[in-house]
């Protein structure tokens, strides 16, 4: 993975040049370098990479010949640990204990301990296991340790051995033998089983409920299995529930099934509710939960009468979610009086959110109150967020961005650079082991104060390790560290690749920032990989379409390859939607099939209103975040920005990427005029938004 560094060619604004200059000066103060020192470091890193690959692939001692001269290198302990982990199946306890004694407290030692404990459990070498075991290594090894003690004749004690594990809704398979032994010993009483089943139901862990049900008496077991069915197959559960007895647990199962079915098939849930509300004496809370779910998911489907159903919900059944969706459904209908009324009904905290302040102003303007609307637009325009930028466009005001420079702290910097943990973190990043680098980073900074963490993030940024700055500078005044939070990575080729693909480089930067926060090894639960979070199947398809080389899914962890393919895929999405980056962003997140469905249903809405009616919260906030990031990256590269309302072209209208003659908007800082500064939330997000990185 190339080391990212700011590109002087693209830091054209005076602010950006000043910030980079100060960062370079700060770095030179804390770590003088010379050509000889750099060459020695490069030589060590190259040797380490070769030796590490040999240790991982071959084990044994073959790596030692490639590690001559590395004994004083800060990452040397990682080499032997890698070889030992390769050889786990043939290792003996003494060899592992020797390594642990030589490198106490190091991450590779901890990893080796865990791995070899797993091997000893597989061998059922319980004596060796207990000789190596330490508390606090995770649930699986905790259960292995209990097996080891049982093998040595120690009986289980529920309070001592199982009480903590019993609080968890699910456990790893290593705990199955322990739970079985506890059952056989009579420790899992019906009371204890039901207590854990209740926790599992609350967590939606249907598998745990089904497994525990087998140990209950027959009648209770049948009841518990119906709870598991409600979690796993709500349609089948609601069908069967017509024949269930009206008992507390069956009412609970029926209510859960109705709520889950509403999420998947709101009309089917309506029909089931008409039947089951006569069958069961639901509590008021259960009735309200079901009514809430029915109204909410009819709203997300924008069904007929959704607005009426939300408005008619009993007060006790209303939540922030239903009140918010009352606004969104009114927006979809462009019923501006209903929009204003629904915003007035939001909680005080919700009304402070930039989205609803913006749409309050929109509603006032649509209802013939331009002066009030402009006043509210002007106030919101002082915030560097998606809705702040939209408000600035409506108010014909410049964008507000107040960059801040974090003054270097030479004393802290020297202390951090002298810390062996931080040295290992920086070196691991330099040799393309970012996951281990992050772990060393977290351990080295455990318990440190905010000033120390910020100085560490500055040092990381200066080394091209950008994601540390993105995650560290996430609150307060640090949100105004735009250079560090929105880095202009150069060696990944974002600008030339975006230009070759025919898309706006600022948009490509924004996608990468929103997708991975510059973690080149980012890997999502859906198997999306790398900077721009492409699926392997998508990467292969794009490579075929453009005649680009493809080496399999893991090549997406190479930033250069990832950006090359990601920008082409963005271009494909943009082409599908007349070039519109905001719609292409929605498709990039939710998939084009979903976006096409939303367009078929509500494709006549203005872009800002359409975005607010996207049913998926994640996609809604993603579009807002990416478009706000596009403005900031545009400013970072040029010192001004293309107006956001030009990026949000009306549906069906052709969008043309910015060019030399494109009209641009000025960027200002109100503080320069004596106005107060604020530190808003992450641009493009709302207070409840999830973190932008995976």
VOVEXLO-505419 format. One record per residue (C-alpha): residue in one letter; chain; x, y, z. Coordinates in steps of 0.25 Angstrom, whole numbers, always signed. Last residue first. Layout:
NODE	aa	ch	x	y	z
NODE	A	A	X	Y	Z
...
% end
This chain:
NODE	aa	ch	x	y	z
NODE	X	A	-68	+5	+34
NODE	X	A	-65	+20	+34
NODE	X	A	-76	+31	+34
NODE	X	A	-80	+28	+48
NODE	X	A	-95	+26	+50
NODE	X	A	-104	+38	+50
NODE	X	A	-112	+41	+62
NODE	X	A	-107	+56	+63
NODE	X	A	-110	+58	+48
NODE	X	A	-99	+56	+37
NODE	X	A	-95	+64	+25
NODE	X	A	-83	+71	+31
NODE	X	A	-79	+64	+44
NODE	X	A	-86	+72	+56
NODE	X	A	-84	+87	+57
NODE	X	A	-73	+94	+64
NODE	X	A	-78	+108	+65
NODE	X	A	-71	+121	+63
NODE	X	A	-76	+135	+68
NODE	X	A	-76	+147	+58
NODE	X	A	-65	+157	+58
NODE	X	A	-64	+158	+43
NODE	X	A	-53	+148	+42
NODE	X	A	-61	+139	+51
NODE	X	A	-71	+138	+40
NODE	X	A	-62	+130	+32
NODE	X	A	-63	+131	+17
NODE	X	A	-65	+122	+5
NODE	X	A	-68	+128	-9
NODE	X	A	-77	+121	-18
NODE	X	A	-73	+116	-32
NODE	X	A	-78	+118	-46
NODE	X	A	-72	+107	-55
NODE	X	A	-63	+113	-66
NODE	X	A	-51	+104	-64
NODE	X	A	-60	+91	-62
NODE	X	A	-69	+85	-52
NODE	X	A	-76	+72	-56
NODE	X	A	-88	+73	-65
NODE	X	A	-102	+69	-60
NODE	X	A	-113	+66	-69
NODE	X	A	-127	+68	-64
NODE	X	A	-136	+56	-61
NODE	X	A	-137	+58	-46
NODE	X	A	-133	+72	-43
NODE	X	A	-118	+75	-41
NODE	X	A	-113	+74	-27
NODE	X	A	-98	+78	-31
NODE	X	A	-103	+91	-35
NODE	X	A	-111	+93	-22
NODE	X	A	-97	+90	-15
NODE	X	A	-91	+102	-21
NODE	X	A	-77	+99	-27
NODE	X	A	-67	+102	-17
NODE	X	A	-56	+112	-14
NODE	X	A	-41	+111	-9
NODE	X	A	-38	+101	-21
NODE	X	A	-34	+88	-15
NODE	X	A	-39	+89	-1
NODE	X	A	-51	+96	-6
NODE	X	A	-55	+85	-15
NODE	X	A	-52	+75	-4
NODE	X	A	-62	+83	+6
NODE	X	A	-73	+84	-5
NODE	X	A	-71	+69	-8
NODE	X	A	-71	+65	+7
NODE	X	A	-85	+72	+8
NODE	X	A	-90	+64	-4
NODE	X	A	-84	+51	+2
NODE	X	A	-90	+53	+16
NODE	X	A	-104	+57	+10
NODE	X	A	-104	+45	+1
NODE	X	A	-99	+36	+13
NODE	X	A	-110	+41	+22
NODE	X	A	-121	+37	+13
NODE	X	A	-114	+24	+10
NODE	X	A	-113	+20	+25
NODE	X	A	-127	+24	+28
NODE	X	A	-132	+16	+17
NODE	X	A	-146	+21	+12
NODE	X	A	-141	+32	+4
NODE	X	A	-151	+43	+6
NODE	X	A	-141	+54	+11
NODE	X	A	-133	+52	-2
NODE	X	A	-146	+54	-11
NODE	X	A	-148	+67	-3
NODE	X	A	-134	+72	-6
NODE	X	A	-135	+67	-20
NODE	X	A	-148	+73	-24
NODE	X	A	-159	+62	-25
NODE	X	A	-164	+57	-38
NODE	X	A	-157	+44	-37
NODE	X	A	-165	+39	-25
NODE	X	A	-170	+25	-28
NODE	X	A	-162	+22	-40
NODE	X	A	-150	+29	-34
NODE	X	A	-151	+21	-22
NODE	X	A	-151	+8	-29
NODE	X	A	-139	+12	-38
NODE	X	A	-131	+16	-25
NODE	X	A	-134	+2	-20
NODE	X	A	-129	-5	-33
NODE	X	A	-117	+4	-33
NODE	X	A	-111	-1	-20
NODE	X	A	-112	+5	-6
NODE	X	A	-99	+12	-5
NODE	X	A	-94	+14	-19
NODE	X	A	-108	+16	-23
NODE	X	A	-110	+28	-14
NODE	X	A	-97	+33	-18
NODE	X	A	-101	+32	-33
NODE	X	A	-113	+40	-29
NODE	X	A	-105	+51	-23
NODE	X	A	-95	+51	-33
NODE	X	A	-105	+54	-45
NODE	X	A	-98	+49	-58
NODE	X	A	-111	+47	-65
NODE	X	A	-115	+36	-55
NODE	X	A	-109	+23	-61
NODE	X	A	-97	+31	-66
NODE	X	A	-94	+35	-51
NODE	X	A	-95	+20	-47
NODE	X	A	-85	+16	-58
NODE	X	A	-76	+28	-54
NODE	X	A	-76	+23	-40
NODE	X	A	-72	+10	-44
NODE	X	A	-60	+16	-52
NODE	X	A	-56	+24	-40
NODE	X	A	-56	+11	-31
NODE	X	A	-48	+3	-41
NODE	X	A	-36	+12	-42
NODE	X	A	-38	+16	-27
NODE	X	A	-37	+2	-23
NODE	X	A	-25	-2	-32
NODE	X	A	-17	+10	-26
NODE	X	A	-22	+7	-12
NODE	X	A	-17	-7	-12
NODE	X	A	-28	-14	-3
NODE	X	A	-36	-16	-15
NODE	X	A	-26	-26	-20
NODE	X	A	-31	-35	-9
NODE	X	A	-44	-38	-18
NODE	X	A	-36	-44	-29
NODE	X	A	-25	-40	-38
NODE	X	A	-32	-31	-48
NODE	X	A	-25	-24	-60
NODE	X	A	-34	-13	-66
NODE	X	A	-41	-15	-79
NODE	X	A	-52	-5	-76
NODE	X	A	-64	-14	-75
NODE	X	A	-56	-26	-70
NODE	X	A	-50	-18	-58
NODE	X	A	-63	-12	-55
NODE	X	A	-69	-26	-54
NODE	X	A	-58	-31	-45
NODE	X	A	-58	-20	-36
NODE	X	A	-73	-21	-35
NODE	X	A	-72	-36	-31
NODE	X	A	-61	-33	-21
NODE	X	A	-70	-23	-14
NODE	X	A	-64	-8	-14
NODE	X	A	-62	+0	-2
NODE	X	A	-56	+12	-8
NODE	X	A	-43	+11	+1
NODE	X	A	-43	-4	+2
NODE	X	A	-53	-15	+2
NODE	X	A	-68	-18	+2
NODE	X	A	-70	-32	+8
NODE	X	A	-84	-29	+13
NODE	X	A	-79	-28	+27
NODE	X	A	-70	-17	+23
NODE	X	A	-55	-18	+20
NODE	X	A	-46	-5	+21
NODE	X	A	-32	-9	+18
NODE	X	A	-29	+5	+11
NODE	X	A	-34	+12	+23
NODE	X	A	-36	+26	+17
NODE	X	A	-49	+29	+25
NODE	X	A	-54	+17	+18
NODE	X	A	-67	+20	+11
NODE	X	A	-69	+35	+14
NODE	X	A	-55	+39	+11
NODE	X	A	-54	+30	-2
NODE	X	A	-68	+36	-7
NODE	X	A	-63	+50	-3
NODE	X	A	-50	+49	-11
NODE	X	A	-58	+44	-23
NODE	X	A	-68	+55	-22
NODE	X	A	-56	+65	-21
NODE	X	A	-50	+59	-33
NODE	X	A	-62	+62	-42
NODE	X	A	-65	+50	-52
NODE	X	A	-61	+47	-66
NODE	X	A	-54	+34	-63
NODE	X	A	-40	+39	-67
NODE	X	A	-43	+52	-58
NODE	X	A	-46	+43	-46
NODE	X	A	-34	+34	-49
NODE	X	A	-25	+47	-50
NODE	X	A	-30	+53	-37
NODE	X	A	-31	+41	-28
NODE	X	A	-17	+35	-32
NODE	X	A	-14	+27	-19
NODE	X	A	-1	+35	-18
NODE	X	A	-8	+48	-16
NODE	X	A	-16	+48	-3
NODE	X	A	-23	+61	-1
NODE	X	A	-27	+60	+14
NODE	X	A	-41	+64	+18
NODE	X	A	-40	+62	+34
NODE	X	A	-25	+67	+34
NODE	X	A	-27	+79	+25
NODE	X	A	-41	+82	+31
NODE	X	A	-36	+83	+45
NODE	X	A	-50	+90	+48
NODE	X	A	-56	+78	+54
NODE	X	A	-44	+79	+65
NODE	X	A	-52	+90	+71
NODE	X	A	-61	+81	+77
NODE	X	A	-62	+66	+72
NODE	X	A	-57	+57	+62
NODE	X	A	-42	+60	+61
NODE	X	A	-37	+46	+66
NODE	X	A	-45	+38	+55
NODE	X	A	-41	+46	+43
NODE	X	A	-27	+48	+49
NODE	X	A	-24	+33	+50
NODE	X	A	-30	+31	+37
NODE	X	A	-19	+39	+30
NODE	X	A	-7	+31	+32
NODE	X	A	+1	+39	+22
NODE	X	A	+13	+41	+32
NODE	X	A	+9	+55	+35
NODE	X	A	-5	+50	+38
NODE	X	A	+1	+41	+48
NODE	X	A	+9	+51	+55
NODE	X	A	-4	+60	+55
NODE	X	A	-12	+49	+61
NODE	X	A	-2	+46	+72
NODE	X	A	-3	+61	+76
NODE	X	A	-18	+60	+76
NODE	X	A	-17	+47	+85
NODE	X	A	-7	+55	+95
NODE	X	A	-16	+67	+96
NODE	X	A	-28	+58	+99
NODE	X	A	-22	+51	+110
NODE	X	A	-16	+37	+110
NODE	X	A	-22	+25	+116
NODE	X	A	-19	+15	+105
NODE	X	A	-11	+23	+95
NODE	X	A	+0	+12	+93
NODE	X	A	-11	+1	+93
NODE	X	A	-19	+8	+82
NODE	X	A	-7	+11	+73
NODE	X	A	-2	-3	+75
NODE	X	A	-16	-8	+70
NODE	X	A	-17	+2	+59
NODE	X	A	-3	-3	+54
NODE	X	A	-7	-17	+54
NODE	X	A	-19	-14	+45
NODE	X	A	-10	-5	+36
NODE	X	A	+1	-15	+33
NODE	X	A	+7	-9	+20
NODE	X	A	+21	-7	+25
NODE	X	A	+19	+8	+28
NODE	X	A	+7	+5	+36
NODE	X	A	+14	-5	+45
NODE	X	A	+26	+5	+46
NODE	X	A	+16	+16	+52
NODE	X	A	+10	+6	+61
NODE	X	A	+23	+0	+66
NODE	X	A	+29	+14	+69
NODE	X	A	+16	+18	+76
NODE	X	A	+17	+5	+85
NODE	X	A	+32	+8	+87
NODE	X	A	+29	+22	+92
NODE	X	A	+41	+32	+88
NODE	X	A	+32	+38	+77
NODE	X	A	+21	+40	+87
NODE	X	A	+30	+48	+96
NODE	X	A	+36	+56	+85
NODE	X	A	+22	+60	+80
NODE	X	A	+17	+63	+94
NODE	X	A	+29	+73	+96
NODE	X	A	+28	+78	+82
NODE	X	A	+13	+82	+84
NODE	X	A	+9	+87	+70
NODE	X	A	-2	+97	+69
NODE	X	A	-15	+91	+64
NODE	X	A	-19	+100	+52
NODE	X	A	-34	+103	+51
NODE	X	A	-42	+105	+38
NODE	X	A	-55	+113	+39
NODE	X	A	-63	+109	+27
NODE	X	A	-76	+116	+24
NODE	X	A	-82	+116	+10
NODE	X	A	-85	+129	+4
NODE	X	A	-99	+134	+4
NODE	X	A	-110	+134	-7
NODE	X	A	-120	+131	+4
NODE	X	A	-125	+118	-3
NODE	X	A	-110	+114	-6
NODE	X	A	-106	+117	+8
NODE	X	A	-118	+108	+13
NODE	X	A	-113	+97	+4
NODE	X	A	-99	+98	+10
NODE	X	A	-104	+98	+24
NODE	X	A	-113	+86	+21
NODE	X	A	-101	+78	+16
NODE	X	A	-93	+83	+28
NODE	X	A	-83	+95	+30
NODE	X	A	-92	+103	+39
NODE	X	A	-94	+118	+37
NODE	X	A	-104	+116	+26
NODE	X	A	-114	+112	+37
NODE	X	A	-116	+126	+42
NODE	X	A	-117	+131	+28
NODE	X	A	-127	+121	+24
NODE	X	A	-136	+124	+36
NODE	X	A	-136	+139	+33
NODE	X	A	-139	+136	+18
NODE	X	A	-151	+127	+22
NODE	X	A	-157	+138	+31
NODE	X	A	-156	+148	+20
NODE	X	A	-161	+138	+9
NODE	X	A	-174	+135	+16
NODE	X	A	-183	+130	+4
NODE	X	A	-186	+116	+9
NODE	X	A	-174	+110	+0
NODE	X	A	-164	+120	+7
NODE	X	A	-169	+116	+21
NODE	X	A	-168	+101	+17
NODE	X	A	-154	+102	+12
NODE	X	A	-150	+110	+25
NODE	X	A	-156	+98	+33
NODE	X	A	-149	+89	+24
NODE	X	A	-136	+95	+27
NODE	X	A	-138	+95	+42
NODE	X	A	-143	+81	+41
NODE	X	A	-130	+76	+34
NODE	X	A	-121	+84	+43
NODE	X	A	-126	+77	+56
NODE	X	A	-131	+87	+67
NODE	X	A	-145	+82	+64
NODE	X	A	-141	+68	+68
NODE	X	A	-136	+72	+81
NODE	X	A	-149	+80	+84
NODE	X	A	-157	+68	+81
NODE	X	A	-165	+68	+67
NODE	X	A	-179	+73	+67
NODE	X	A	-175	+87	+61
NODE	X	A	-168	+79	+50
NODE	X	A	-181	+72	+47
NODE	X	A	-189	+85	+46
NODE	X	A	-179	+91	+36
NODE	X	A	-179	+79	+28
NODE	X	A	-194	+78	+28
NODE	X	A	-195	+92	+23
NODE	X	A	-185	+89	+13
NODE	X	A	-192	+77	+7
NODE	X	A	-182	+73	-3
NODE	X	A	-187	+59	-3
NODE	X	A	-173	+53	-1
NODE	X	A	-171	+65	+9
NODE	X	A	-183	+61	+17
NODE	X	A	-178	+46	+17
NODE	X	A	-164	+51	+22
NODE	X	A	-170	+60	+33
NODE	X	A	-179	+49	+39
NODE	X	A	-167	+41	+38
NODE	X	A	-160	+49	+48
NODE	X	A	-171	+48	+58
NODE	X	A	-172	+33	+56
NODE	X	A	-157	+32	+59
NODE	X	A	-157	+41	+71
NODE	X	A	-167	+32	+77
NODE	X	A	-183	+32	+77
NODE	X	A	-190	+20	+83
NODE	X	A	-193	+28	+96
NODE	X	A	-199	+39	+88
NODE	X	A	-209	+30	+81
NODE	X	A	-205	+29	+66
NODE	X	A	-215	+37	+57
NODE	X	A	-205	+46	+51
NODE	X	A	-196	+34	+47
NODE	X	A	-208	+27	+41
NODE	X	A	-213	+40	+33
NODE	X	A	-199	+42	+27
NODE	X	A	-199	+27	+23
NODE	X	A	-213	+28	+16
NODE	X	A	-207	+22	+3
NODE	X	A	-194	+15	+5
NODE	X	A	-181	+23	+6
NODE	X	A	-174	+10	+8
NODE	X	A	-166	+16	+20
NODE	X	A	-179	+21	+25
NODE	X	A	-186	+8	+24
NODE	X	A	-174	+4	+32
NODE	X	A	-176	+14	+43
NODE	X	A	-191	+12	+44
NODE	X	A	-190	-3	+46
NODE	X	A	-178	-2	+55
NODE	X	A	-185	+9	+64
NODE	X	A	-198	+1	+65
NODE	X	A	-190	-12	+69
NODE	X	A	-182	-4	+80
NODE	X	A	-195	+3	+85
NODE	X	A	-202	-10	+86
NODE	X	A	-191	-17	+94
NODE	X	A	-190	-5	+103
NODE	X	A	-205	-5	+106
NODE	X	A	-204	-20	+109
NODE	X	A	-209	-30	+99
NODE	X	A	-221	-38	+102
NODE	X	A	-220	-48	+91
NODE	X	A	-229	-54	+80
NODE	X	A	-236	-41	+76
NODE	X	A	-223	-33	+74
NODE	X	A	-219	-45	+66
NODE	X	A	-228	-45	+55
NODE	X	A	-228	-30	+51
NODE	X	A	-213	-30	+54
NODE	X	A	-210	-41	+44
NODE	X	A	-217	-33	+33
NODE	X	A	-209	-21	+36
NODE	X	A	-196	-29	+37
NODE	X	A	-199	-35	+23
NODE	X	A	-200	-20	+18
NODE	X	A	-187	-16	+25
NODE	X	A	-179	-27	+19
NODE	X	A	-164	-27	+24
NODE	X	A	-164	-17	+35
NODE	X	A	-178	-20	+39
NODE	X	A	-175	-35	+40
NODE	X	A	-165	-31	+51
NODE	X	A	-175	-23	+59
NODE	X	A	-186	-34	+57
NODE	X	A	-176	-45	+61
NODE	X	A	-171	-38	+74
NODE	X	A	-186	-36	+78
NODE	X	A	-189	-50	+75
NODE	X	A	-177	-55	+83
NODE	X	A	-180	-46	+95
NODE	X	A	-195	-50	+95
NODE	X	A	-190	-65	+95
NODE	X	A	-181	-62	+107
NODE	X	A	-192	-55	+115
NODE	X	A	-203	-66	+112
NODE	X	A	-214	-66	+102
NODE	X	A	-213	-80	+96
NODE	X	A	-207	-81	+82
NODE	X	A	-216	-85	+70
NODE	X	A	-217	-71	+63
NODE	X	A	-202	-70	+66
NODE	X	A	-199	-80	+55
NODE	X	A	-201	-70	+44
NODE	X	A	-194	-59	+52
NODE	X	A	-182	-68	+55
NODE	X	A	-181	-73	+40
NODE	X	A	-180	-58	+36
NODE	X	A	-171	-55	+47
NODE	X	A	-160	-65	+43
NODE	X	A	-147	-64	+52
NODE	X	A	-151	-55	+63
NODE	X	A	-166	-60	+64
NODE	X	A	-161	-74	+63
NODE	X	A	-151	-73	+74
NODE	X	A	-163	-68	+83
NODE	X	A	-171	-80	+78
NODE	X	A	-159	-89	+82
NODE	X	A	-160	-83	+96
NODE	X	A	-174	-87	+97
NODE	X	A	-172	-101	+93
NODE	X	A	-160	-102	+103
NODE	X	A	-169	-98	+114
NODE	X	A	-179	-109	+111
NODE	X	A	-168	-119	+110
NODE	X	A	-160	-115	+122
NODE	X	A	-148	-106	+118
NODE	X	A	-135	-111	+113
NODE	X	A	-138	-111	+98
NODE	X	A	-143	-97	+99
NODE	X	A	-128	-92	+102
NODE	X	A	-125	-95	+87
NODE	X	A	-137	-89	+81
NODE	X	A	-135	-76	+90
NODE	X	A	-120	-75	+86
NODE	X	A	-123	-77	+71
NODE	X	A	-134	-66	+72
NODE	X	A	-124	-55	+77
NODE	X	A	-133	-43	+75
NODE	X	A	-126	-36	+87
NODE	X	A	-138	-35	+95
NODE	X	A	-142	-49	+92
NODE	X	A	-128	-53	+96
NODE	X	A	-129	-46	+110
NODE	X	A	-143	-52	+112
NODE	X	A	-137	-66	+109
NODE	X	A	-126	-63	+119
NODE	X	A	-136	-61	+130
NODE	X	A	-144	-73	+125
NODE	X	A	-132	-82	+126
NODE	X	A	-129	-77	+140
NODE	X	A	-143	-79	+145
NODE	X	A	-144	-93	+138
NODE	X	A	-132	-97	+146
NODE	X	A	-119	-98	+138
NODE	X	A	-110	-103	+150
NODE	X	A	-115	-118	+149
NODE	X	A	-101	-124	+147
NODE	X	A	-106	-129	+133
NODE	X	A	-110	-115	+130
NODE	X	A	-96	-109	+134
NODE	X	A	-89	-120	+126
NODE	X	A	-97	-116	+114
NODE	X	A	-94	-101	+116
NODE	X	A	-79	-105	+117
NODE	X	A	-80	-113	+105
NODE	X	A	-87	-102	+97
NODE	X	A	-77	-91	+102
NODE	X	A	-67	-93	+90
NODE	X	A	-79	-91	+81
NODE	X	A	-78	-76	+84
NODE	X	A	-88	-69	+93
NODE	X	A	-101	-62	+91
NODE	X	A	-110	-53	+99
NODE	X	A	-100	-50	+110
NODE	X	A	-103	-50	+124
NODE	X	A	-101	-65	+126
NODE	X	A	-86	-63	+123
NODE	X	A	-85	-54	+136
NODE	X	A	-92	-65	+144
NODE	X	A	-85	-77	+139
NODE	X	A	-73	-80	+147
NODE	X	A	-74	-74	+161
NODE	X	A	-89	-73	+162
NODE	X	A	-92	-86	+155
NODE	X	A	-81	-94	+161
NODE	X	A	-76	-105	+152
NODE	X	A	-69	-117	+158
NODE	X	A	-53	-118	+158
NODE	X	A	-49	-132	+153
NODE	X	A	-37	-128	+145
NODE	X	A	-45	-129	+132
NODE	X	A	-55	-120	+139
NODE	X	A	-44	-110	+140
NODE	X	A	-40	-111	+126
NODE	X	A	-54	-110	+121
NODE	X	A	-55	-97	+129
NODE	X	A	-43	-92	+123
NODE	X	A	-49	-95	+109
NODE	X	A	-61	-87	+113
NODE	X	A	-52	-75	+117
NODE	X	A	-45	-77	+104
NODE	X	A	-58	-75	+96
NODE	X	A	-63	-64	+104
NODE	X	A	-50	-55	+103
NODE	X	A	-36	-54	+108
NODE	X	A	-39	-48	+121
NODE	X	A	-33	-58	+130
NODE	X	A	-20	-64	+127
NODE	X	A	-17	-78	+122
NODE	X	A	-3	-83	+119
NODE	X	A	-2	-94	+130
NODE	X	A	-17	-97	+129
NODE	X	A	-15	-100	+115
NODE	X	A	-3	-109	+117
NODE	X	A	-11	-117	+127
NODE	X	A	-24	-117	+118
NODE	X	A	-17	-123	+106
NODE	X	A	-30	-125	+99
NODE	X	A	-22	-125	+86
NODE	X	A	-33	-115	+81
NODE	X	A	-32	-107	+94
NODE	X	A	-17	-107	+93
NODE	X	A	-18	-101	+79
NODE	X	A	-28	-90	+84
NODE	X	A	-18	-87	+95
NODE	X	A	-7	-86	+84
NODE	X	A	-15	-76	+77
NODE	X	A	-18	-67	+89
NODE	X	A	-4	-68	+94
NODE	X	A	+2	-64	+81
NODE	X	A	-8	-52	+80
NODE	X	A	-3	-47	+93
NODE	X	A	+11	-49	+89
NODE	X	A	+9	-42	+76
NODE	X	A	+3	-31	+84
NODE	X	A	+14	-29	+93
NODE	X	A	+12	-30	+108
NODE	X	A	+24	-39	+111
NODE	X	A	+34	-41	+99
NODE	X	A	+45	-51	+104
NODE	X	A	+36	-58	+114
NODE	X	A	+25	-60	+104
NODE	X	A	+35	-66	+94
NODE	X	A	+40	-76	+104
NODE	X	A	+26	-79	+108
NODE	X	A	+23	-83	+93
NODE	X	A	+35	-92	+92
NODE	X	A	+32	-98	+105
NODE	X	A	+18	-102	+102
NODE	X	A	+21	-110	+89
NODE	X	A	+19	-106	+75
NODE	X	A	+15	-115	+64
NODE	X	A	+0	-110	+61
NODE	X	A	+4	-96	+64
NODE	X	A	+15	-95	+53
NODE	X	A	+10	-83	+45
NODE	X	A	+7	-76	+59
NODE	X	A	+22	-79	+62
NODE	X	A	+27	-73	+49
NODE	X	A	+18	-60	+51
NODE	X	A	+23	-59	+66
NODE	X	A	+37	-60	+61
NODE	X	A	+35	-48	+52
NODE	X	A	+27	-39	+60
NODE	X	A	+38	-38	+71
NODE	X	A	+46	-31	+60
NODE	X	A	+37	-19	+59
NODE	X	A	+45	-9	+66
NODE	X	A	+58	-12	+59
NODE	X	A	+69	-15	+68
NODE	X	A	+70	-30	+63
NODE	X	A	+68	-26	+49
NODE	X	A	+83	-27	+44
NODE	X	A	+80	-41	+39
NODE	X	A	+65	-43	+37
NODE	X	A	+66	-50	+23
NODE	X	A	+74	-62	+29
NODE	X	A	+64	-62	+41
NODE	X	A	+52	-65	+32
NODE	X	A	+56	-79	+29
NODE	X	A	+55	-82	+44
NODE	X	A	+42	-90	+44
NODE	X	A	+29	-84	+38
NODE	X	A	+28	-85	+23
NODE	X	A	+17	-75	+19
NODE	X	A	+16	-65	+31
NODE	X	A	+31	-66	+34
NODE	X	A	+35	-64	+19
NODE	X	A	+25	-52	+18
NODE	X	A	+31	-46	+30
NODE	X	A	+45	-48	+26
NODE	X	A	+42	-41	+12
NODE	X	A	+35	-30	+19
NODE	X	A	+45	-28	+29
NODE	X	A	+56	-27	+19
NODE	X	A	+49	-16	+12
NODE	X	A	+46	-8	+24
NODE	X	A	+60	-9	+29
NODE	X	A	+65	-4	+16
NODE	X	A	+55	+7	+16
NODE	X	A	+60	+11	+30
NODE	X	A	+74	+11	+26
NODE	X	A	+72	+20	+14
NODE	X	A	+63	+30	+22
NODE	X	A	+75	+31	+32
NODE	X	A	+85	+33	+21
NODE	X	A	+77	+43	+14
NODE	X	A	+75	+51	+27
NODE	X	A	+64	+53	+37
NODE	X	A	+61	+62	+48
NODE	X	A	+49	+57	+56
NODE	X	A	+42	+67	+66
NODE	X	A	+45	+80	+60
NODE	X	A	+45	+75	+45
NODE	X	A	+31	+70	+48
NODE	X	A	+26	+83	+53
NODE	X	A	+32	+91	+41
NODE	X	A	+25	+81	+31
NODE	X	A	+11	+83	+38
NODE	X	A	+13	+98	+38
NODE	X	A	+15	+98	+23
NODE	X	A	+3	+89	+21
NODE	X	A	-6	+98	+28
NODE	X	A	-1	+110	+21
NODE	X	A	-2	+104	+7
NODE	X	A	-16	+99	+11
NODE	X	A	-20	+113	+15
NODE	X	A	-14	+120	+3
NODE	X	A	-22	+111	-6
NODE	X	A	-15	+103	-16
NODE	X	A	-12	+90	-9
NODE	X	A	-13	+82	-21
NODE	X	A	+1	+82	-26
NODE	X	A	+6	+81	-12
NODE	X	A	+0	+67	-11
NODE	X	A	-2	+63	+3
NODE	X	A	+4	+49	+6
NODE	X	A	-1	+35	+5
NODE	X	A	+8	+23	+7
NODE	X	A	+6	+13	-4
NODE	X	A	+0	+0	+0
% end
